[in-house]
Structure formats: structure tokens, C-alpha cells
């Protein structure tokens, strides 16, 4: 089975004067067929595994009017992150409920999505800082990230930031509507940083 | 001394077995591959570290392209048929058998109710190149997206496993996404899924460390 029967190749030789009709081999050369088969396999393998989209859970908070149902966020555990245009990220500590907060020039800062020295480092720094604080029960506090996106932000920025929450395992975060005050700060920072 | 003649072995190999395996694999991959229907829009999704797969069934998928046009699609031909028939009777769209069938076997639609009949009469190529679909309107006065979601949910039989997925382009402006999210919020749907591509977890990050811990436990 494994080899071609080479000895039978001389089957048409005259022997004892009798003409024997040539016996044709029934074997077919399968090389081209195998080639084609593997080519198609490669094609289907590449097309199947390539596009399998993943999903990310996003749980939106319920809108509640009642004061007592709303969760209060402490100023000391909050980090507000704003998404601006041109992939810029702005952040400040706390919720900026204090109207004099912006008087400090270091209050409102800009950064990017860079892997090092970007928003990730800021989140990690704040998370570790807050983890050292203790609540009234003596347990470590959790950082709460407030995400606000400006009109110039793209969907990519939004997903990237949600992804940062997953990467740094931040359990508590919320997307909130941007305030006019935040918009003004973004605008002022854009002008001073020369972002069109 | 006469030379010992070595018998010459043939170099040909029997390929039957190899051929069998090749075609077995070929059959498997051909059956396992699912070609998706031709989408009227091309969308480049952002990437995230999430590994949860997008399910094939029980999905309502909203596609948002980079110009902010919203397209609706859903799985399951019988359910799609039910949906379009409900919409047809309740909003007097005037669709006929042919257009209903076109919706049933097609992919996403992204047009207002007024032009739905016209759009469903076009071929997939015409829809892709003609730029006739302007997206489903979702203004507060004329929120057709909310109607689509409501009827789709009914057509899915209020299935608990039903997932609401949003597939948007990297370049999609955030206000559009916010409108879509707000529409879901108005419909009291809080749990959504965003479609993303997979990217690896950055080394040394909390998520990567957590994964290692989980693996050590097992």
C-alpha cells in the first residue's frame, strides 16, 4: 500500500511470445489534492479565529430623585476624571464642590492615555493613597472615580477609561454628566496648553 | 566479489491518510465558520482587556458608526419577522411581504420609519454604497430608537438572557453615545455590553496580578 509497485512497471514485456496487456496502476497522485486541502484549511482557520468580538459590561446607575437613595461620595476618596478633545484627560482630586478649589493652580491638571506617566499612574497613586485612609469602622476606604466626558471626547476615550478601571481593579466608578464649571476649566486648560 | 545491489526504494509516500485528515479538518472549519451578513457600515471597535465573549444568540445590537448614525440589529429570523410585523401594524409602515423578508434575512437597519420601506427595497450593495441610511432618530421628541428597543424586547419574549450590546466606532463622538445610553436608561435598562476587541493586560497592573493569583489557586 505504502509504495508504488515499481517492479510491475515492465508489465508490457513480451514473455513466452504472448502479448500481455499493460496493467495500469489504479493509484492517483494525491499531492495537488492535499495541497488544495491544506490551503483551504489555512484560509478557514485564519478567518474563523480572527474576528471574535469581546464585550465589556457597563452598568448604568438608576436615576433617583430621592435624596436618601443617592450614594454620597466623600470628598477625600473621590477622583474626578474628565475626557476632553484630542485624547486629552483632565483630573482633579475630590468633587470640586468647594468653589474656591480652583484658586489653587495645581488643582486642575491635564494628562494623556500614555501607558507610563499617563492617567493610569494617577489612578494607581490615588487608589493607594485612599487605601491608607480609614473609615469610621476602621476599614480601608475605596477610591471612587467620577467619569465625566466633554462633548469633544470620543467613544474610544470613554472605553479606554472604563478599561483603566478594569486594569486597576477600581470597583467603584460612575459616569456623570459634565458640569458647566468643568467645561470652563477644560476650556481654560486647553487654551493654556495650546490645544485647538 | 560481486557488488551487493541495494534494492531501490520508491520515494513516493502514500498520501491517502494525510488527505483524509486534511479534508476532515477542512470540513470542520467550514462548518464552524459563520459568515456574518454584509453590514451596511464598517465599524472599528476600541480594545479592552475584557475576555467575555459576545454571545451569538439573544442579542440586540446597536451599531454606531463614526458619523454618529445608529443602526439596529437582532439575532434570529423568526424574532426579526415578529418585530418587523409588529412595527408594521402599529406604525403603519406599509411594508409588503417582500420588504418584510428583506428585513428578516438582512443585517442591520439604520433609518427612520418614514424611509424604512424604501431602504428595505434596496440591495445590500446599494445600501452600503448609496449612503441612504441616516441612522435611527433618537431626539427627545422623536425617539424611534426607544421604540425599536421596546419592540425588540417584546419580540425576544422578555428573555432574561437577552443582552443589549453597543458596538461603536473609535471615532464616534461621546454625545451620541450618551444619547444612546440615556435612551436605555429611559427604558429602565441598566445592564449593557460594549463590544470591544481583546488587548492584553498590561504587565504588573492590578488586573494582571489578580489573574495570576486566580491561576495560582487552581
Interface residues (C-beta under 8 A of the other chain):
Chain A: X1 X2 X3 X4 X6 X30 X31 X33 X34 X37 X38 X40 X41 X44 X45 X47 X48 X52 X53 X54 X55 X56 X57 X58 X59 X60 X61 X62 X63 X83 X115 X120 X124 X149 X150 X151 X152 X153 X154 X155 X156 X157 X158 X159 X160 X162 X163 X166 X167 X168 X169 X175
Chain B: X8 X9 X10 X12 X13 X14 X15 X16 X18 X19 X22 X23 X25 X26 X29 X30 X32 X33 X45 X46 X47 X48 X49 X50 X51 X52 X53 X54 X64 X163 X165 X167 X168 X169 X170 X171 X172 X173 X174 X175 X177 X178 X181 X184 X185 X188 X190 X191 X192 X193 X194 X195 X196 X197 X198 X201 X202 X205 X206 X207 X210
